[in-house]
């Protein structure tokens, strides 16, 4: 896949993207939402090898700099549905890159015949759900205490609520 927007190129990962992937994934180790606590610099070779072969993870490249600033996830689900996810390098957040990339990917997958796309986030993650709304997704559910990204001092899971957003292919 190769999608070009005004500022971005959304494409399959390449092995040469390893250092950019490592940079933004190391920022996620202690992230408040959807942390990757066991990600290490040493694991970046294995992760880039996996993502370069994946048809669910796509690099978000800043066209002007030829730098990968994050990724879009379009996980395959039942009933011709995909699950949307996105991660951006902290240095590139709050500039509209996430919504630009996500909107372009939605359009691409809808032209490929995908029927429905949904995404989930914690209600406290306002930038994430505002991105979903900006690209035309609608809130369909609020699940109570259904996910855990962290543990407390005693090692017990700390549960979070989840908003679920979705959008249907306008061509259907």
Protein Blocks (a to p, Z undefined) as FASTA:
>chain_A
ZZddfkbccddddfklmmmmmmmmmmmmmgmbhpafkbcfklmmmmmmmmmmpckbccdd
dfklopafbdcdddddehhiacddddddfklgonommmmmmmmmmmmmmmnopabdcddd
dfklmmlmmmmmmnopacfbdcehkbcfbdcfkopacdddddddddddfkZZ
